Amino acid sequence: MKVLIIGGVAGGATAAARLRRIDENAEIILFERGEYVSYANCGLPYYIGGTIAERDRLFVQTADGFINRFNIDIRLQSEVVSISPDNKTINVKNLLTGETYTESYDKLIMSTGAEPLKLPIPGIDNPKIFTLRNVPDTDAIKNYIEQHKPKRAVVMGAGFIGLEMAENLHEAGLEVNIVEMSDQVMAPLDFSMATIVHQHLKEKNINLWLKERVTGFEPNGNHLNVLLDGGKQIETDMVICSVGVRPEKQLAESAGLKIGSLGGIWVNEYMQTSDANIYAVGDAVEVINPLTNTPALIPLAGPANKQARIVANNISEGNKYTYKGTIGTSIAKVFDLTVAAAGITGKVLKRMNVNYISSYTHSSSHAGYYPGALPLSIKIVFAPQTGQLYGAQVVGYDGVDKRIEMMAQVIQNKGTIYDLTELEQAYAPPFSSAKDPVNIAGFVAENIINGKMKILHWRDITTIDPAKDFLLDVRTAYEYNLNHINGAVNIPVDELRNRLNEIPSNKRIIIYCAIGLRGYLAYRILAQKGFENIHNLSGGFKTYSNVTCEQSNYQKLNSNNKMQNTKQQDNNNTKTIKVDACGLACPGPITQLKKHFDLLNEGERLEVKSTDIAFSKDAESWCNITGALLVEQKTEAGIISVTVEKVCKAKDKTATHNGDDKTIIVFSDDLDKALASFVIANGIAATGKKVSLFFTFWGLNVIKKREKPSVKKDFFGKMFGMMLPANSRKLSLSKMNMGGMGSQMMRLIMKKKNIDSLEALIQQAVDSGVEMIACNMSMDVMGVKKEELLDNVQLGGVASYLERAEKSNMSLFI
Ligand SMILES: Cc1cc2nc3c(=O)[nH]c(=O)nc-3n(C[C@H](O)[C@H](O)[C@H](O)COP(=O)(O)OP(=O)(O)OC[C@H]3O[C@@H](n4cnc5c(N)ncnc54)[C@H](O)[C@@H]3O)c2cc1C
């Protein structure tokens, strides 16, 4: 039998070797257009970055090695220019001599791969613009870097190859900008999971330009301007164009072979083209996604190799072996992160109009108590009725590969989320947890399907209507004060059973915690206490804050960078206490920070290491609140270390305020005066200044809750309670009140004129961090209890007021 193979890298080389192993007598000739066969194109970016130091390591097998070991006729720099299926011949052009000749075959295998897309935009042929597919491309990029020493690079397109190149160019010392047209990197992920990658890229000082389209390139002296929509441009020294690949199908098309609907070579389950003597494999072909039963282009090395083996078997034994299709299991390293996906994403299911549920879980790579546990986030999508697992995405720093592989098996075998709960894995603390993250993803999904927990997603938060929904933050007050979703009321889960009366029974209750677990506990408490319309935010505040924060960062340097620019220089003599809070979930790390910070003497430093992704942001807010000096923040291999210093009191004073604060004493409970107080306070807050409202005597009525818990009061307390306005809605005007008609009229006119109500102004003040302090002494006199006041109100005495007045340059008495 005479077998010809076109293409000598992944699919072609594998088919040739397998064929020889099965059939020692077959005549096998392999034609490769390029100079090399059987090299590791997946390793090319790492050679450019220097991780793979020697170029020779890229070659899995040389042509000579192939010839000697497999007795295969390898013809390099030989381009197959046409196929004649009727005559069973091909025409080959020797690229060295220009000579063309014909070769006959019994069977032909095409593994022609894919070509990188080059967009037809002005200036695309500039020599500073590169694509990466093969060894010559790699040499060109590497040589350019060595000869021209570029300082900046733009990577166009943020798929796997683009991100690998971004990392490796960064490793090679270049400042890297990534420009991506869509709102996220890595198409095989859903947006929510991609946001974890966005944050990591920013931490690594990569400039991320999302939702930006490159419209052209213009030479600029020794540099190149990358032109973007809307007149923006990036000056750079080189560009990597990695906007995708398309199947090399021209040869097949001109031979009259059938081309599939997505533009790849059509093949049947035996990997046979529309001509029975021609097989095709790899990036050039269109396969079936067994989950959707629709055609798919999956340009990955694993499928190419498996298909090549099947084709070799079928050629030597007759068509016995079938290819079952590809669910697109993929993985990539993006700096310290590993990013992996298998099956179908939520966005694709949505496009296909398939009903599905998605669920997020955040776990650790192994038992939290064993050193080195790192965060691992999972998103799964599954069928609401049967629980069939459609797809999984895993992003983390360690153990991502084994989790995606476990889930890929379940997806491939059309298994369910129930299978995830039962999957057995090898457990010891350094490797996993007794409940592995994959099991946890299954448990949570099972709770959802069985109706033990209704969930909603981060997108739903934007549709919350305070009139109908009650947003409940069940994290600790500490976590809540650091950051929370606007409008949320904080009742820590441990206090929930005693504070049920603060939860309205006539509203939908939306619970959230840091990652979803405490939210689930709170959910179960409320559900069993008779509350009905409850939902838990899937993925908790971690997912919500990731997706709602700024995704691109090109307008400003990221916080790490800022910090490096402004931080005090490290002083080697400074005593630094080190605390390892890795593996602790929020609020563990910040609690450790506070606990150990309190023990420091002035001038001493504390370094806390954490694997909680939110720790960076939390620590920044914590420093802003406490006045501690944030010396340094860095992330390495998924471990965030934050160094803070206890500054001396004199320094502290100037560091935290500059005498520019404002205080307002709210003494009156007249509606008009209360309105004025909050308008002024919100105005001040909008200018970024700190403002404290001190509510005393009648002013306390302004900040009373509308629905108050029942509290024990003495006789005078009860009398005051009866005589005074019950809350802000019951306040009267200082003039023209006319038995309440005046205040109603005032509210009506304000509404008509689109002016915020007093209650809306109060909420705005809460949201913008206006400090509200209730006078302890007045509360005592008037029998007002803390439980009756709004949640965000702190208690304080005259000293609290004076302390703030000292630091302010404006004090109003209203
Ligand atoms: C930078 C990079 C990183 C990658 N990383 C990964 C990864 O991490 N994981 C993964 O799964 N996949 C990865 N891939 C994809 C993987 O390399 C491909 O899926 C795989 O190589 C496809 O094999 P193939 O045989 O179809 O095509 P190729 O390996 O591209 O081989 C096709 C060959 O055919 C030759 N050819 C084409 N037409 C002719 C002709 N007319 N005559 C003669 N020769 C011809 C070409 O010169 C080429 O050498 C990566 C690809 C690149 C470029």
The ligand as a Gaussian input file, in Angstrom:
#p B3LYP/6-31G(d) Opt

LIG

0 1
 C        1.733000      28.999000      19.148000
 C        0.808000      27.848000      19.237000
 C        0.525000      27.308000      20.482000
 C       -0.373000      26.239000      20.581000
 N       -0.631000      25.731000      21.821000
 C       -1.468000      24.672000      21.922000
 C       -1.710000      24.086000      23.181000
 O       -1.164000      24.507000      24.197000
 N       -2.580000      23.036000      23.236000
 C       -3.183000      22.532000      22.115000
 O       -3.940000      21.556000      22.220000
 N       -2.956000      23.076000      20.911000
 C       -2.112000      24.122000      20.777000
 N       -1.859000      24.644000      19.546000
 C       -2.577000      24.099000      18.376000
 C       -1.896000      22.863000      17.845000
 O       -0.576000      23.144000      17.610000
 C       -2.617000      22.459000      16.579000
 O       -3.923000      22.138000      16.900000
 C       -1.976000      21.262000      15.940000
 O       -0.666000      21.529000      15.589000
 C       -2.770000      20.899000      14.685000
 O       -2.123000      19.884000      13.968000
 P       -2.267000      19.767000      12.412000
 O       -1.467000      18.603000      11.983000
 O       -3.657000      19.825000      12.020000
 O       -1.605000      21.086000      11.848000
 P       -0.124000      21.597000      11.985000
 O        0.525000      21.035000      13.177000
 O       -0.183000      23.071000      11.875000
 O        0.590000      21.021000      10.735000
 C        0.191000      21.394000       9.428000
 C        1.387000      21.335000       8.521000
 O        0.925000      21.175000       7.213000
 C        1.820000      21.845000       6.341000
 N        1.120000      22.069000       5.056000
 C       -0.031000      22.746000       4.855000
 N       -0.384000      22.740000       3.559000
 C        0.573000      22.026000       2.908000
 C        0.766000      21.657000       1.569000
 N       -0.073000      22.028000       0.619000
 N        1.848000      20.934000       1.252000
 C        2.734000      20.536000       2.202000
 N        2.598000      20.860000       3.490000
 C        1.528000      21.592000       3.857000
 C        2.132000      23.113000       7.081000
 O        3.345000      23.679000       6.626000
 C        2.198000      22.612000       8.524000
 O        3.517000      22.383000       8.906000
 C       -0.971000      25.713000      19.412000
 C       -0.680000      26.245000      18.158000
 C        0.212000      27.301000      18.076000
 C        0.531000      27.868000      16.734000

